[in-house]
Amino acid sequence: MKAKDFDKKFDSGDEIVEDLDLSTSHRPNLEPKRVNVDFPSWVVRSLDKEAARVGVTRQSIIKMWLVERLQSEASGK
């Protein structure tokens, strides 16, 4: 399908999803990237304790806290 025809279909409100190849789609900046961080053992114990309290893994609690902090810093709080 030519771009002009696709645009016309979209602009008229017709369904366009079936015309898209979603097999190669991705969400930019959401691809995982491995990072290794060394913590003192007391930090790891504290992380494990908090993760168990919340019911998530150590990795999840670290991600949650980092995202919260980054969002807080971005919003100026």
Secondary structure, 3 states (H helix, E strand, C coil): CCHHHHHHHHHCCCCCHHHCCHHHCCCCCCCCCCCCCCCCHHHHHHHHHHHHHHCCCHHHHHHHHHHHHHHHHHCCC
